[in-house]
Amino acid sequence: MKKFIENLTNIWKIEELKNRIILTLGILLVYRFGAHIVLPGIDSAQLHELATKTSGGGLLDILNAFTGGAFSNASVFALGIMPYISASIVVQLMGIAIPYLQKLQKEGESGRRKINQITRWLTIAICIVQAPVYLYGINRLGVPDSAFLLGKGLNFIVPAVLILVTGTIFAMWLGEKITDKGIGNGISLLIMVGIIARLPRAFLSETASRLTGNGGPLLILIEIILWFVIILLCIYLIKAVRQIPVQYARRTAEGGTANERNIFGARQYIPLKINAAGVMPIIFAQALMFIPATVAGLSQSEFAKSVQAAFSNVFGFWYNLLFAAMIILFTYFYTAITVPTNKMADDLKRSGGFIPGIRPGKETGDYLDKIMSLITLPGSIFIALVAIFPSLLKIIGMQDQWALFYGGTSLLILVGVAIDTMQQVNSYLLNRHYDGLMKTGKNRKVS
């Protein structure tokens, strides 16, 4: 506890870090406040009454988790940040086939700004499509027609669509401001704070259910222990690396032959993460998992209804099978575009380094690519298993909302974003010669 207080004191001593944390917390507070502002023309009293009687379920629980309850509240942030994530997926996929986007990806910072601008415009286009669908389909949440004080005519739909689109763009802007001026990845933090907002209610509901005779306090204790074990396993996965030894040739150094002898033979390592893609594959996969049920809902055939029912149940077999397969696929895809093994090999060659037994250049790139493929497989399978783990907990009668925190999108996002944010805080502390928050930072060697 003393060390924890000391770390907090050190964080507060760094002016830049303190300002970034305050800004981040302020923006997150604004986002949470907006999640409770109901769209004009909808009776908030009826929405509140509905929320106390129902607990949601299926895909609606996932949407509510991503938006922190804004989806079911008919809030100005009802669409959340998901349209921006969907746009990012589309742009990255198009980057494989469209030469113009490939050219932008190679132009450095200027190309990145242009790609971000394209993503923003595509986000607006997606919002314009999703907003009317949401407004006309909100009755599936149980919202009665009487809650629409102005009806569903154009005098309500047009302003509501404009507000929803603006809300998503504003949320996107808040996320980008956190990334640029705050601490951590802004978009991921917005999703994480929405998930955390639903955690206390889910736990209290599960506790009340167990205390009324469905397992008792002992089962609650077992569930909490199991939850911490899964969190530790996720942390281990995110932090796990495969170290590739690198040897550097003799380099001329001032100070005589003694220094040259120290430089020659020094061995370093390239740390290749087992989970280099982070939480993005599961976010991408979750964003696309809404498509089968949505498309099937456009048809009235018996087959379409069965497909819609199968992929609307997040605890069902077919939903989890497709979800796991997409996570593995996206893990490989995102790793391939974020870990440029060929560039790593070129940089290593230019700096006079080589992997023992491997020729510099193309062979080194092929070797690193092979290693990444081998270590990504167990990492992607573990992520997929964690993602579908909540469906297995239904066997012991765990409530839906609480089960979602034992895996799936919720847990991996919470763990991944928390570690990423802590690493950024850690780097500030280490640069100011303070002890870091994480053990790996304390054991660094200073040459």
RODO-2510 file (C-alpha; in nm, 4 decimals, decimal comma):
residues 447
     n   res          X          Y          Z
     1     m     0,0000     0,0000     0,0000
     2     k     0,2900     0,2323     0,0819
     3     k     0,4455     0,1663    -0,2602
     4     f     0,1129     0,2353    -0,4292
     5     i     0,0764     0,5715    -0,2534
     6     e     0,4358     0,6561    -0,3430
     7     n     0,3674     0,5809    -0,7118
     8     l     0,0590     0,8036    -0,7077
     9     t     0,2675     1,0820    -0,5527
    10     n     0,5309     1,0421    -0,8243
    11     i     0,2631     1,0580    -1,0948
    12     w     0,1317     1,3827    -0,9467
    13     k     0,4818     1,5326    -0,9449
    14     i     0,5111     1,5034    -1,3249
    15     e     0,3226     1,8089    -1,4526
    16     e     0,2689     1,6829    -1,8082
    17     l     0,1468     1,3405    -1,6937
    18     k    -0,0825     1,4955    -1,4325
    19     n    -0,2400     1,7252    -1,6923
    20     r    -0,2880     1,4364    -1,9347
    21     i    -0,4600     1,2226    -1,6706
    22     i    -0,6894     1,5073    -1,5621
    23     l    -0,7816     1,5771    -1,9254
    24     t    -0,8515     1,2078    -1,9875
    25     l    -1,0736     1,1771    -1,6805
    26     g    -1,2585     1,4955    -1,7760
    27     i    -1,3291     1,3705    -2,1283
    28     l    -1,4467     1,0323    -1,9975
    29     l    -1,6809     1,2150    -1,7585
    30     v    -1,8257     1,4142    -2,0490
    31     y    -1,8799     1,0931    -2,2448
    32     r    -2,0565     0,9232    -1,9548
    33     f    -2,2732     1,2303    -1,8988
    34     g    -2,3783     1,2275    -2,2642
    35     a    -2,4775     0,8598    -2,2389
    36     h    -2,7658     0,9636    -2,0111
    37     i    -2,9040     1,2443    -2,2301
    38     v    -3,2142     1,1037    -2,4002
    39     l    -3,2997     1,2004    -2,7572
    40     p    -3,5554     1,4837    -2,7807
    41     g    -3,9022     1,3463    -2,8481
    42     i    -3,8623     1,0270    -2,6413
    43     d    -4,0162     0,9904    -2,2950
    44     s    -3,7250     0,9272    -2,0557
    45     a    -3,9630     0,8197    -1,7760
    46     q    -4,0873     0,5216    -1,9785
    47     l    -3,7298     0,4256    -2,0655
    48     h    -3,6336     0,4280    -1,6986
    49     e    -3,9363     0,2154    -1,6085
    50     l    -3,8442    -0,0303    -1,8841
    51     a    -3,4847    -0,0541    -1,7600
    52     t    -3,5979    -0,1539    -1,4108
    53     k    -3,8186    -0,4352    -1,5458
    54     t    -3,5914    -0,5914    -1,8085
    55     s    -3,2305    -0,7060    -1,8141
    56     g    -3,1751    -0,7186    -2,1882
    57     g    -3,0055    -1,0126    -2,3500
    58     g    -2,8304    -1,1341    -2,6580
    59     l    -2,6793    -0,8852    -2,8969
    60     l    -2,8529    -0,5992    -2,7203
    61     d    -2,6405    -0,6641    -2,4105
    62     i    -2,3266    -0,6446    -2,6253
    63     l    -2,4386    -0,3157    -2,7783
    64     n    -2,5206    -0,1780    -2,4354
    65     a    -2,1785    -0,2883    -2,3083
    66     f    -2,0017    -0,1048    -2,5895
    67     t    -2,2039     0,2130    -2,5324
    68     g    -2,2292     0,1988    -2,1538
    69     g    -2,6086     0,1701    -2,1599
    70     a    -2,6525     0,4569    -2,4084
    71     f    -2,8067     0,2186    -2,6648
    72     s    -3,0987     0,1150    -2,4437
    73     n    -3,1327     0,4695    -2,3050
    74     a    -3,1973     0,6101    -2,6550
    75     s    -2,9169     0,8517    -2,5748
    76     v    -2,7495     1,1027    -2,8041
    77     f    -2,4529     0,8575    -2,7892
    78     a    -2,6766     0,5580    -2,8670
    79     l    -2,4652     0,4508    -3,1670
    80     g    -2,1513     0,4849    -2,9575
    81     i    -1,8132     0,4519    -3,1187
    82     m    -1,8980     0,1351    -3,3144
    83     p    -1,9545     0,3139    -3,6498
    84     y    -1,5992     0,4501    -3,6283
    85     i    -1,4634     0,1023    -3,5534
    86     s    -1,6614    -0,0400    -3,8460
    87     a    -1,5228     0,2318    -4,0729
    88     s    -1,1695     0,1532    -3,9550
    89     i    -1,2219    -0,2142    -4,0390
    90     v    -1,3459    -0,1295    -4,3892
    91     v    -1,0568     0,1100    -4,4574
    92     q    -0,7967    -0,1419    -4,3391
    93     l    -0,9523    -0,4167    -4,5506
    94     m    -0,9623    -0,1894    -4,8550
    95     g    -0,5981    -0,1038    -4,7915
    96     i    -0,5074    -0,4547    -4,9062
    97     a    -0,6694    -0,4189    -5,2489
    98     i    -0,6748    -0,0456    -5,3328
    99     p    -0,3380     0,0929    -5,4551
   100     y    -0,4213     0,4495    -5,3461
   101     l    -0,4644     0,3426    -4,9822
   102     q    -0,1497     0,1306    -5,0021
   103     k     0,0378     0,4381    -5,1213
   104     l    -0,1003     0,6447    -4,8317
   105     q     0,0112     0,3800    -4,5817
   106     k     0,3697     0,4246    -4,7031
   107     e     0,3676     0,8056    -4,6832
   108     g     0,4178     0,8212    -4,3074
   109     e     0,2431     1,0889    -4,1017
   110     s     0,0844     1,2718    -4,3971
   111     g    -0,0580     0,9459    -4,5302
   112     r    -0,1916     0,8546    -4,1883
   113     r    -0,3755     1,1871    -4,1649
   114     k    -0,5386     1,1288    -4,5042
   115     i    -0,6429     0,7770    -4,4047
   116     n    -0,7917     0,9143    -4,0818
   117     q    -0,9870     1,1698    -4,2833
   118     i    -1,1232     0,8960    -4,5106
   119     t    -1,2193     0,6943    -4,2025
   120     r    -1,4068     0,9912    -4,0554
   121     w    -1,6104     1,0486    -4,3716
   122     l    -1,6908     0,6783    -4,3916
   123     t    -1,7983     0,6915    -4,0256
   124     i    -2,0503     0,9630    -4,1105
   125     a    -2,1844     0,7551    -4,3992
   126     i    -2,2263     0,4497    -4,1757
   127     c    -2,4011     0,6596    -3,9097
   128     i    -2,6468     0,7977    -4,1640
   129     v    -2,7441     0,4382    -4,2475
   130     q    -2,7448     0,3027    -3,8922
   131     a    -2,9308     0,5895    -3,7243
   132     p    -3,2700     0,5382    -3,9005
   133     v    -3,2370     0,1605    -3,8559
   134     y    -3,1829     0,2149    -3,4839
   135     l    -3,4766     0,4550    -3,4489
   136     y    -3,7200     0,2283    -3,6301
   137     g    -3,5884    -0,0853    -3,4592
   138     i    -3,5740     0,0475    -3,1039
   139     n    -3,9094    -0,1192    -3,0350
   140     r    -3,7184    -0,4506    -3,0200
   141     l    -3,5787    -0,3257    -2,6887
   142     g    -3,9316    -0,3153    -2,5562
   143     v    -3,9777     0,0598    -2,5992
   144     p    -4,3515     0,1173    -2,6631
   145     d    -4,4812     0,3507    -2,9329
   146     s    -4,6231     0,5734    -2,6592
   147     a    -4,2652     0,6636    -2,5608
   148     f    -4,2272     0,8505    -2,8915
   149     l    -4,3907     1,1795    -2,7957
   150     l    -4,3684     1,3174    -3,1513
   151     g    -4,4428     0,9894    -3,3258
   152     k    -4,2091     0,8477    -3,5902
   153     g    -4,2680     1,1028    -3,8605
   154     l    -4,0053     1,3083    -4,0386
   155     n    -4,0356     1,5851    -3,7781
   156     f    -3,8807     1,3371    -3,5303
   157     i    -3,6661     1,1108    -3,7498
   158     v    -3,4683     1,3841    -3,9298
   159     p    -3,3566     1,5744    -3,6153
   160     a    -3,2952     1,2465    -3,4300
   161     v    -3,0723     1,1132    -3,7106
   162     l    -2,8787     1,4391    -3,7137
   163     i    -2,8309     1,4218    -3,3351
   164     l    -2,7193     1,0562    -3,3446
   165     v    -2,4671     1,1238    -3,6214
   166     t    -2,3375     1,4274    -3,4345
   167     g    -2,3151     1,2237    -3,1135
   168     t    -2,0975     0,9588    -3,2784
   169     i    -1,8727     1,2207    -3,4412
   170     f    -1,8400     1,3987    -3,1067
   171     a    -1,7540     1,0691    -2,9330
   172     m    -1,4954     1,0012    -3,2046
   173     w    -1,3481     1,3477    -3,1494
   174     l    -1,3335     1,2859    -2,7736
   175     g    -1,1460     0,9624    -2,8333
   176     e    -0,8957     1,1284    -3,0642
   177     k    -0,8387     1,4071    -2,8110
   178     i    -0,7585     1,1490    -2,5433
   179     t    -0,5098     0,9808    -2,7766
   180     d    -0,3424     1,3112    -2,8710
   181     k    -0,3602     1,5113    -2,5482
   182     g    -0,4445     1,2560    -2,2792
   183     i    -0,3158     0,9162    -2,1752
   184     g    -0,3964     0,5838    -2,3434
   185     n    -0,5861     0,4954    -2,6592
   186     g    -0,8938     0,7183    -2,6615
   187     i    -1,1310     0,4963    -2,8598
   188     s    -1,0490     0,1914    -2,6479
   189     l    -1,0878     0,3930    -2,3257
   190     l    -1,4358     0,5110    -2,4295
   191     i    -1,5386     0,1496    -2,4820
   192     m    -1,3764     0,0417    -2,1553
   193     v    -1,5477     0,3076    -1,9440
   194     g    -1,8823     0,2022    -2,0910
   195     i    -1,8147    -0,1596    -1,9951
   196     i    -1,7051    -0,0673    -1,6418
   197     a    -2,0212     0,1389    -1,5956
   198     r    -2,2262    -0,1815    -1,6249
   199     l    -2,0046    -0,3932    -1,3990
   200     p    -2,1484    -0,2960    -1,0554
   201     r    -2,5087    -0,3537    -1,1607
   202     a    -2,4246    -0,6927    -1,3163
   203     f    -2,2379    -0,8062    -1,0027
   204     l    -2,5133    -0,6921    -0,7653
   205     s    -2,7727    -0,8718    -0,9759
   206     e    -2,5679    -1,1936    -0,9715
   207     t    -2,5103    -1,1617    -0,5954
   208     a    -2,8805    -1,1131    -0,5282
   209     s    -2,9595    -1,4178    -0,7413
   210     r    -2,7106    -1,6384    -0,5551
   211     l    -2,8137    -1,5204    -0,2078
   212     t    -3,1780    -1,6053    -0,2714
   213     g    -3,0893    -1,9757    -0,2798
   214     n    -2,9221    -2,0345    -0,6169
   215     g    -2,5783    -2,1354    -0,4863
   216     g    -2,5262    -1,9143    -0,1820
   217     p    -2,2273    -1,7036    -0,0741
   218     l    -1,9762    -1,9861    -0,1387
   219     l    -2,0556    -1,9907    -0,5105
   220     i    -2,0183    -1,6121    -0,5232
   221     l    -1,6685    -1,6486    -0,3731
   222     i    -1,5807    -1,9196    -0,6270
   223     e    -1,7013    -1,6982    -0,9110
   224     i    -1,4863    -1,4060    -0,7915
   225     i    -1,1767    -1,6296    -0,7625
   226     l    -1,2420    -1,7712    -1,1100
   227     w    -1,2782    -1,4175    -1,2455
   228     f    -0,9387    -1,3133    -1,1075
   229     v    -0,7763    -1,6311    -1,2441
   230     i    -0,9063    -1,5546    -1,5936
   231     i    -0,7847    -1,1940    -1,5642
   232     l    -0,4363    -1,3177    -1,4677
   233     l    -0,4316    -1,5557    -1,7656
   234     c    -0,5323    -1,2702    -1,9980
   235     i    -0,2561    -1,0501    -1,8541
   236     y    -0,0059    -1,3311    -1,9079
   237     l    -0,1169    -1,3659    -2,2696
   238     i    -0,0948    -0,9936    -2,3408
   239     k     0,2505    -0,9618    -2,1822
   240     a     0,3987    -1,2856    -2,3218
   241     v     0,6764    -1,2427    -2,5817
   242     r     0,9068    -1,4644    -2,7854
   243     q     1,2612    -1,3274    -2,7735
   244     i     1,4574    -1,3562    -3,0973
   245     p     1,8347    -1,3275    -3,0345
   246     v     2,0157    -1,0614    -3,2382
   247     q     2,3930    -1,0312    -3,2806
   248     y     2,5665    -0,7078    -3,3837
   249     a     2,8925    -0,6954    -3,5758
   250     r     3,2042    -0,5239    -3,4388
   251     r     3,1589    -0,1478    -3,4419
   252     t     3,4238     0,1198    -3,3955
   253     a     3,3910     0,3014    -3,0665
   254     e     3,5960     0,5687    -2,8932
   255     g     3,7860     0,4719    -2,5836
   256     g     4,0207     0,1971    -2,6996
   257     t     4,0051    -0,1731    -2,7644
   258     a     3,8387    -0,2547    -2,4346
   259     n     3,5204    -0,0795    -2,5391
   260     e     3,5333    -0,2434    -2,8800
   261     r     3,5609    -0,5827    -2,7158
   262     n     3,2504    -0,5091    -2,5053
   263     i     3,0490    -0,4078    -2,8109
   264     f     3,1546    -0,7091    -3,0101
   265     g     2,9638    -1,0166    -2,9010
   266     a     2,6900    -0,8223    -2,7210
   267     r     2,3571    -0,9978    -2,7785
   268     q     2,0194    -0,8304    -2,7797
   269     y     1,6697    -0,9577    -2,8457
   270     i     1,3729    -0,8709    -3,0651
   271     p     1,0608    -0,9190    -2,8493
   272     l     0,7799    -1,0603    -3,0642
   273     k     0,4475    -1,0517    -2,8821
   274     i     0,2387    -1,3674    -2,8816
   275     n    -0,0659    -1,1399    -2,8963
   276     a     0,0685    -0,8597    -3,1146
   277     a    -0,2811    -0,7624    -3,2316
   278     g    -0,4038    -0,6765    -2,8811
   279     v    -0,7804    -0,6395    -2,8378
   280     m    -0,8494    -0,5168    -3,1906
   281     p    -0,9336    -0,8608    -3,3424
   282     i    -1,2097    -0,9235    -3,0898
   283     i    -1,3455    -0,5705    -3,1398
   284     f    -1,3418    -0,6175    -3,5177
   285     a    -1,5060    -0,9597    -3,4913
   286     q    -1,7701    -0,8297    -3,2501
   287     a    -1,8519    -0,5423    -3,4851
   288     l    -1,9132    -0,7850    -3,7723
   289     m    -2,1127    -1,0338    -3,5633
   290     f    -2,4135    -0,8026    -3,5866
   291     i    -2,4318    -0,8524    -3,9640
   292     p    -2,5789    -1,2097    -3,9886
   293     a    -2,8768    -1,1364    -3,7610
   294     t    -2,9344    -0,7953    -3,9219
   295     v    -2,9294    -0,9280    -4,2791
   296     a    -3,1474    -1,2274    -4,1873
   297     g    -3,3975    -0,9916    -4,0268
   298     l    -3,4651    -0,8328    -4,3668
   299     s    -3,6343    -1,1522    -4,4880
   300     q    -3,9489    -1,3221    -4,3603
   301     s    -3,8606    -1,6767    -4,4726
   302     e    -3,8350    -1,9575    -4,2193
   303     f    -3,4642    -2,0074    -4,2933
   304     a    -3,3930    -1,6377    -4,2382
   305     k    -3,5811    -1,6447    -3,9085
   306     s    -3,3796    -1,9449    -3,7903
   307     v    -3,0539    -1,7718    -3,8883
   308     q    -3,1608    -1,4558    -3,7079
   309     a    -3,2491    -1,6537    -3,3951
   310     a    -2,9181    -1,8453    -3,4034
   311     f    -2,6989    -1,5375    -3,4417
   312     s    -2,8965    -1,3203    -3,2001
   313     n    -2,8138    -1,5533    -2,9114
   314     v    -2,4610    -1,4681    -2,7949
   315     f    -2,4569    -1,7879    -2,5876
   316     g    -2,5611    -2,0129    -2,8772
   317     f    -2,3390    -2,2688    -3,0539
   318     w    -2,3389    -2,1215    -3,4056
   319     y    -2,2797    -1,7673    -3,2821
   320     n    -1,9783    -1,8722    -3,0765
   321     l    -1,8379    -2,0957    -3,3508
   322     l    -1,8414    -1,8121    -3,6048
   323     f    -1,7207    -1,5633    -3,3414
   324     a    -1,4176    -1,7796    -3,2528
   325     a    -1,3300    -1,8374    -3,6195
   326     m    -1,3461    -1,4648    -3,6963
   327     i    -1,1270    -1,3800    -3,3970
   328     i    -0,8561    -1,6220    -3,5156
   329     l    -0,8803    -1,4826    -3,8696
   330     f    -0,8652    -1,1185    -3,7574
   331     t    -0,5757    -1,1918    -3,5207
   332     y    -0,3661    -1,3117    -3,8140
   333     f    -0,4859    -1,0260    -4,0344
   334     y    -0,4208    -0,7503    -3,7808
   335     t    -0,0840    -0,8984    -3,6842
   336     a     0,0188    -0,9039    -4,0507
   337     i    -0,0571    -0,5339    -4,1015
   338     t     0,0823    -0,4106    -3,7688
   339     v     0,4037    -0,6176    -3,7475
   340     p     0,6092    -0,5363    -4,0611
   341     t     0,8609    -0,8200    -4,0496
   342     n     1,0261    -0,7149    -4,3778
   343     k     1,0827    -0,3626    -4,2467
   344     m     1,2206    -0,5050    -3,9227
   345     a     1,4652    -0,7151    -4,1243
   346     d     1,5743    -0,4142    -4,3328
   347     d     1,6268    -0,1984    -4,0237
   348     l     1,8248    -0,4768    -3,8607
   349     k     2,0460    -0,5115    -4,1676
   350     r     2,1124    -0,1362    -4,1861
   351     s     2,2141    -0,1262    -3,8198
   352     g     2,4630    -0,4100    -3,8682
   353     g     2,2597    -0,6682    -3,6782
   354     f     2,1718    -1,0239    -3,7722
   355     i     1,9988    -1,3278    -3,6287
   356     p     2,2542    -1,6036    -3,5675
   357     g     2,2285    -1,8687    -3,8396
   358     i     2,0014    -1,6539    -4,0606
   359     r     2,1211    -1,4409    -4,3502
   360     p     2,0390    -1,0698    -4,3307
   361     g     1,7730    -0,9285    -4,5611
   362     k     1,4951    -1,1372    -4,7135
   363     e     1,5790    -1,4579    -4,5234
   364     t     1,5591    -1,2688    -4,1954
   365     g     1,2197    -1,1239    -4,2949
   366     d     1,0920    -1,4712    -4,3900
   367     y     1,2225    -1,6127    -4,0618
   368     l     1,0530    -1,3435    -3,8518
   369     d     0,7306    -1,3910    -4,0492
   370     k     0,7426    -1,7664    -3,9856
   371     i     0,7998    -1,7141    -3,6121
   372     m     0,5109    -1,4640    -3,5974
   373     s     0,2802    -1,7143    -3,7691
   374     l     0,3773    -1,9897    -3,5256
   375     i     0,3339    -1,7855    -3,2067
   376     t     0,0174    -1,6122    -3,3288
   377     l    -0,1688    -1,9436    -3,3586
   378     p    -0,1774    -2,0336    -2,9859
   379     g    -0,2364    -1,6675    -2,9001
   380     s    -0,5359    -1,6417    -3,1338
   381     i    -0,6805    -1,9727    -3,0109
   382     f    -0,6529    -1,8580    -2,6481
   383     i    -0,8270    -1,5296    -2,7314
   384     a    -1,1037    -1,7218    -2,9086
   385     l    -1,1492    -1,9529    -2,6077
   386     v    -1,1696    -1,6583    -2,3690
   387     a    -1,4194    -1,4911    -2,6025
   388     i    -1,6612    -1,7860    -2,5954
   389     f    -1,6030    -1,8729    -2,2274
   390     p    -1,9163    -1,6868    -2,1042
   391     s    -2,1350    -1,9309    -2,2996
   392     l    -1,9818    -2,2199    -2,1012
   393     l    -2,0688    -2,0513    -1,7705
   394     k    -2,4382    -2,0758    -1,8536
   395     i    -2,4103    -2,4389    -1,7423
   396     i    -2,3838    -2,3321    -1,3759
   397     g    -2,6724    -2,0884    -1,4118
   398     m    -2,4740    -1,7646    -1,4140
   399     q    -2,6721    -1,4577    -1,5202
   400     d    -2,6119    -1,3295    -1,8726
   401     q    -2,4839    -0,9826    -1,7853
   402     w    -2,2358    -1,1090    -1,5243
   403     a    -2,1198    -1,3983    -1,7452
   404     l    -2,0138    -1,1515    -2,0158
   405     f    -1,7444    -1,0176    -1,7809
   406     y    -1,5767    -1,3611    -1,7660
   407     g    -1,4543    -1,3393    -2,1216
   408     g    -1,5735    -1,2211    -2,4557
   409     t    -1,5266    -0,8632    -2,5599
   410     s    -1,5722    -0,7122    -2,2157
   411     l    -1,2906    -0,8831    -2,0255
   412     l    -1,0280    -0,8687    -2,3002
   413     i    -1,0947    -0,5007    -2,3607
   414     l    -1,0767    -0,4219    -1,9888
   415     v    -0,7463    -0,6065    -1,9440
   416     g    -0,5877    -0,4953    -2,2711
   417     v    -0,6760    -0,1268    -2,2361
   418     a    -0,5754    -0,1205    -1,8682
   419     i    -0,2314    -0,2665    -1,9466
   420     d    -0,1784    -0,0330    -2,2430
   421     t    -0,2655     0,2714    -2,0296
   422     m    -0,0423     0,1548    -1,7440
   423     q     0,2470     0,1093    -1,9867
   424     q     0,2128     0,4680    -2,1031
   425     v     0,2065     0,5939    -1,7431
   426     n     0,5021     0,3659    -1,6711
   427     s     0,7073     0,5211    -1,9510
   428     y     0,6534     0,8702    -1,8068
   429     l     0,7674     0,7546    -1,4625
   430     l     1,0771     0,5799    -1,5963
   431     n     1,1746     0,8789    -1,8097
   432     r     1,1683     1,0909    -1,4925
   433     h     1,3781     0,8279    -1,3091
   434     y     1,0953     0,7097    -1,0868
   435     d     1,0057     0,3470    -1,0164
   436     g     0,7486     0,2249    -1,2647
   437     l     0,4047     0,0838    -1,1927
   438     m     0,4938    -0,2454    -1,3581
   439     k     0,7625    -0,4913    -1,2557
   440     t     0,9248    -0,5060    -1,6005
   441     g     0,9943    -0,1353    -1,5865
   442     k     1,1885    -0,1565    -1,2600
   443     n     1,4360    -0,4114    -1,3881
   444     r     1,5491    -0,2236    -1,6944
   445     k     1,9206    -0,1965    -1,7619
   446     v     2,0775     0,1419    -1,8246
   447     s     2,3809     0,1344    -2,0504
***
